[in-house]
Every structure is written in structure tokens, then in C-alpha cells.
Amino acid sequence: MSQSKQRIIESLDDLPNDSLSALAEFAEYLRAKALTPRPAAVVESDQSMPLGGLFKGYRFEEPDFAAARNEAWKALETGKE
């Protein structure tokens, strides 16, 4: 048995019944999520790619990524950052 699984089992004794019910529902959710196949990434026809984090809301196209990749490799080769 993994350490994570053992920790979870040990912590069950400290939970109130309401929490056990919620935990059971969450475990079912996680099981269903793990068994559900994830769809392959879909690339839109315009070949742009939505990003998250600081870039959420911006769309970048492959030439933008290629230019950034080339710039990064060039900086690595010359020792600049």
C-alpha cells in the first residue's frame, strides 16, 4: 500500500460522518474522471493557440512560437538570457 493511501485511511477515523459522505462522493468523482478518456487537443483551423496564466485572453500563432523558440535557442548558444 502506498504512503498516500495509508495516510488517507488513517485520517478517516478523525473525520465526522458528514465529511465521510462528502469524501465518498469526491472519491467517486475522481474515479469517474480517471476512467473517462480525455479528448485529444483540438487545434483550431486558424492554427492559433489560446494560453492561460499571464497570457490568458491572448492568442498566439505557430510563427510566434517558432520565433520565440529560435530566440531562446540563439540566447542559449551565445550564453545570453
RARA-V637813 format. One record per residue. NEAR is the number of other C-alpha atoms within 8 Angstrom. Layout:
NEAR  NEAR
This chain:
4  5  6  6  8  9  8  8  8  7  8  8  6  5  8  6  6  6  8  10  8  8  8  8  8  8  8  8  8  8  8  8  7  7  6  6  5  4  4  4  4  4  7  7  5  4  8  11  10  9  9  7  5  4  7  8  7  7  8  9  9  9  6  8  9  8  8  8  8  8  8  9  8  8  10  9  7  6  6  6  5
